[in-house]
Amino acid sequence: MPWLLSLVVGFASGVFLQSVNGFGWEPVVFVLLLAGLFGGAALRAPRLGYTLGAVFCLLCALGMARTSLADAPLPDTFRADLRHRATYDGTVIQDPDLRETTQRVQVRVHKGAEETAVLVVAKRYPEVSVGDRVRVTGTLLTPTPFDTDGGRVFRYDKYLAKDGVRFLMNFATIRVEARAPWYSLSAALARIKHGFLRGLSATLPTQSAALAGGVVIGGKTGLNKELQNAFIQSGLVHVIVLSGYNVMIVAEWVMALLALVTRSRHMRGVAGALALLLFVGIAGFSATALRATLMALIALYARATGRNYAASRSLLAAIFIMLIWNPLYLVFDPGFGLSITATAGLIWLSPLFSQALVRLRERLHRRAVNKVQAFGIEAMSTTLAAQTGVLPLLLYNTGNLSIVALPANLLVIAVMPLAMAAAGVAGVFGSFFASTVPLVAHVVALPASVLTRYVMLVAETSAALPGAALTIPAFSFGWVLTAYAALVFIASSKRFSMTPQLQLAKKASM
C-alpha cells in the first residue's frame, strides 16, 4: 500500500502542479534531479523513506510531463479561422445536450490534414445523433473562463479541453449530410439509449420520465430549471447524474442474475464485465462513470479469481489509470473530483461514523443493535461519510452548502435501487409495448411513476424549507487541502472497527 500510495499521489501531485501553474520543462528536470538524489541516498543507506521519496519525485515529474503533453496548443489551421465565419464538415461524436431552445453538439471537424472537436450551439432542429455526418457553419471562437454567481472563476476552456473540445461555434447552423452507418457501435449504443428514453416518455409524465432517465443512465435533459435547482439545493443532484452508485448497483444486479444461471465464477465475471461496459457505453463515458466502472471491473476480477478485493487499492488504481489516460480530469472536471472524494469518504470515513452511531445508540438505550437499526445506522453512516468527503471540494467549486442534504439523502437512499429497477423495467416495456398494448405498459410503469414522484417531492420540499441552502463566499484552495489533511489524519489515527453487535446485525439483515 505505501508503494501504490506514493506512486499515485506523486503522479497526481505532478498533474495538479502543472495544471494550476503551467510550468515549463525546467521544474520537471528539477524534480527528476530530486528523484535521483533520493535514489542515490537509497542505494547508500537502504531505507523505505528514501525509496518512496524517489518514487514520489519520479512520478511527480512524469505527471507534470504528461499534463504538458495533454494541454497541447490550438491547431494552427483552425486558429487562422478564429472570429471568422467558417464552414466545416465533420462527424457528431457525442449525444447532443438538449436545452429548451438550443442543442449543444460536439462535432469532430477536419480541414486539410488537421482535425479538432468543436462545440456547436445551434437550434433544436434538425435533430442529430452520434455518428451523423454534418456540415456546420458559424463564427469560430475559443471558449473562455467566466465568473460564477458566487465570485468563482470557472475554467470553461479547460473543462471543454478535457474532452478534446478546443473551439466554439455559437448561433451556428447544422445540416445533416448523412446519417450514421448501421455498423457504427457508438451510433448503435446511442439508438438504444434513445429508445429507452422514448419508452419512459411514452409511459410516464414528463418530469417523471426525465428523472427516471437520470436515475438509470444519468443526465438532466428534460428536467425543468426549477426542479434542477431543487435537486441542487437539497443536495440530491447526484441522483440525476450518472454516478458510481448507479454503476455499482448495476454490477450487483448483473452478478446476482448470473449467479442463477451459472456457477462458474469466471463466466459470471466475464459476463458482468461486458454488461458493465455495455451499460456505461449506452449511458455515456463520463469521468465519474469510468472511475466507477474501473473499480467495479477490479471487484469482478477479484470475485472471478477468488482473490480479496481492497476498495482503497482499487480506488488508487482507478485514479492512476484515468490520470494517465487524461490528466486534465483532475483539476478541470468537477465531477471527477467529487466522485473520488465521495468514494474515499465511503471507504475510510464510513466505519468511523458507524462506530460512533452504534456507541451513541447503545449509550442512550443500553441495548444491542438489531438488524433494523443496523440498516439505519449503515444508511446514515454512508450518507454522512459521502457528504463529509465531498463537502470541502463542493464548497470550493460551487459555494453551495445544503443544510438539508443529510435528511434529504436519508429519505431517498433506501428507495434508489427500487427506483432504478422500476425505471429500467418501465423504459424497456415502454420501448416495446407502448404503441401496441399501452395499458400494460402504463401499468408496468406505475411503480416507477410513484417512486420518481416521491424523490421529486423530497427534493422540492427540502429545497423549499427556510434556509435550506447557503452560499459560501469564494476562498483559497489552501483551505481545501487543510480540510482534507485533517480528514486523512482523523481516518488514519481513528482506526475504528465495526462492533460485533453491528456485524451480527448486518449479517442477519443480508
Rosetta blueprint (number, residue, H / E / L):
1 M L
2 P H
3 W H
4 L H
5 L H
6 S H
7 L H
8 V H
9 V H
10 G H
11 F H
12 A H
13 S H
14 G H
15 V H
16 F H
17 L H
18 Q H
19 S H
20 V H
21 N H
22 G L
23 F L
24 G L
25 W L
26 E H
27 P H
28 V H
29 V H
30 F H
31 V H
32 L H
33 L H
34 L H
35 A H
36 G H
37 L H
38 F H
39 G H
40 G H
41 A H
42 A H
43 L H
44 R H
45 A L
46 P L
47 R L
48 L H
49 G H
50 Y H
51 T H
52 L H
53 G H
54 A H
55 V H
56 F H
57 C H
58 L H
59 L H
60 C H
61 A H
62 L H
63 G H
64 M H
65 A H
66 R H
67 T H
68 S H
69 L H
70 A H
71 D L
72 A L
73 P L
74 L L
75 P L
76 D H
77 T H
78 F H
79 R H
80 A L
81 D L
82 L L
83 R L
84 H L
85 R E
86 A E
87 T E
88 Y E
89 D E
90 G E
91 T E
92 V E
93 I L
94 Q L
95 D L
96 P L
97 D E
98 L E
99 R L
100 E L
101 T L
102 T E
103 Q E
104 R E
105 V E
106 Q E
107 V E
108 R E
109 V E
110 H E
111 K E
112 G L
113 A L
114 E E
115 E E
116 T E
117 A E
118 V E
119 L E
120 V E
121 V E
122 A E
123 K E
124 R L
125 Y L
126 P L
127 E L
128 V L
129 S L
130 V L
131 G L
132 D L
133 R E
134 V E
135 R E
136 V E
137 T E
138 G E
139 T E
140 L E
141 L E
142 T L
143 P L
144 T L
145 P L
146 F E
147 D E
148 T L
149 D L
150 G L
151 G L
152 R L
153 V E
154 F E
155 R L
156 Y H
157 D H
158 K H
159 Y H
160 L H
161 A H
162 K L
163 D L
164 G L
165 V E
166 R E
167 F E
168 L E
169 M E
170 N E
171 F E
172 A E
173 T E
174 I E
175 R E
176 V E
177 E E
178 A E
179 R L
180 A L
181 P L
182 W L
183 Y L
184 S L
185 L H
186 S H
187 A H
188 A H
189 L H
190 A H
191 R H
192 I H
193 K H
194 H H
195 G H
196 F H
197 L H
198 R H
199 G H
200 L H
201 S H
202 A H
203 T H
204 L L
205 P L
206 T H
207 Q H
208 S H
209 A H
210 A H
211 L H
212 A H
213 G H
214 G H
215 V H
216 V H
217 I H
218 G L
219 G L
220 K L
221 T L
222 G L
223 L L
224 N L
225 K H
226 E H
227 L H
228 Q H
229 N H
230 A H
231 F H
232 I H
233 Q H
234 S L
235 G L
236 L L
237 V H
238 H H
239 V H
240 I H
241 V L
242 L L
243 S L
244 G H
245 Y H
246 N H
247 V H
248 M H
249 I H
250 V H
251 A H
252 E H
253 W H
254 V H
255 M H
256 A H
257 L H
258 L H
259 A H
260 L H
261 V H
262 T L
263 R L
264 S L
265 R H
266 H H
267 M H
268 R H
269 G H
270 V H
271 A H
272 G H
273 A H
274 L H
275 A H
276 L H
277 L H
278 L H
279 F H
280 V H
281 G H
282 I H
283 A H
284 G L
285 F L
286 S L
287 A H
288 T H
289 A H
290 L H
291 R H
292 A H
293 T H
294 L H
295 M H
296 A H
297 L H
298 I H
299 A H
300 L H
301 Y H
302 A H
303 R H
304 A H
305 T H
306 G L
307 R L
308 N L
309 Y L
310 A L
311 A H
312 S H
313 R H
314 S H
315 L H
316 L H
317 A H
318 A H
319 I H
320 F H
321 I H
322 M H
323 L H
324 I H
325 W H
326 N L
327 P L
328 L L
329 Y H
330 L H
331 V H
332 F H
333 D L
334 P H
335 G H
336 F H
337 G H
338 L H
339 S H
340 I H
341 T H
342 A H
343 T H
344 A H
345 G H
346 L H
347 I H
348 W H
349 L H
350 S H
351 P H
352 L H
353 F H
354 S H
355 Q H
356 A H
357 L H
358 V H
359 R H
360 L H
361 R H
362 E H
363 R H
364 L H
365 H H
366 R L
367 R L
368 A L
369 V L
370 N L
371 K H
372 V H
373 Q H
374 A H
375 F H
376 G H
377 I H
378 E H
379 A H
380 M H
381 S H
382 T H
383 T H
384 L H
385 A H
386 A H
387 Q H
388 T H
389 G H
390 V H
391 L H
392 P H
393 L H
394 L H
395 L H
396 Y H
397 N H
398 T L
399 G L
400 N E
401 L E
402 S E
403 I L
404 V L
405 A H
406 L H
407 P H
408 A H
409 N H
410 L H
411 L H
412 V H
413 I H
414 A L
415 V L
416 M H
417 P H
418 L H
419 A H
420 M H
421 A H
422 A H
423 A H
424 G H
425 V H
426 A H
427 G H
428 V H
429 F H
430 G H
431 S H
432 F H
433 F H
434 A L
435 S L
436 T L
437 V L
438 P H
439 L H
440 V H
441 A H
442 H H
443 V H
444 V H
445 A L
446 L H
447 P H
448 A H
449 S H
450 V H
451 L H
452 T H
453 R H
454 Y H
455 V H
456 M H
457 L H
458 V H
459 A H
460 E H
461 T H
462 S H
463 A H
464 A H
465 L L
466 P L
467 G L
468 A L
469 A E
470 L E
471 T E
472 I L
473 P L
474 A L
475 F L
476 S L
477 F H
478 G H
479 W H
480 V H
481 L H
482 T H
483 A H
484 Y H
485 A H
486 A H
487 L H
488 V H
489 F H
490 I H
491 A H
492 S H
493 S H
494 K L
495 R L
496 F L
497 S L
498 M L
499 T L
500 P H
501 Q H
502 L H
503 Q H
504 L H
505 A H
506 K H
507 K H
508 A H
509 S H
510 M L
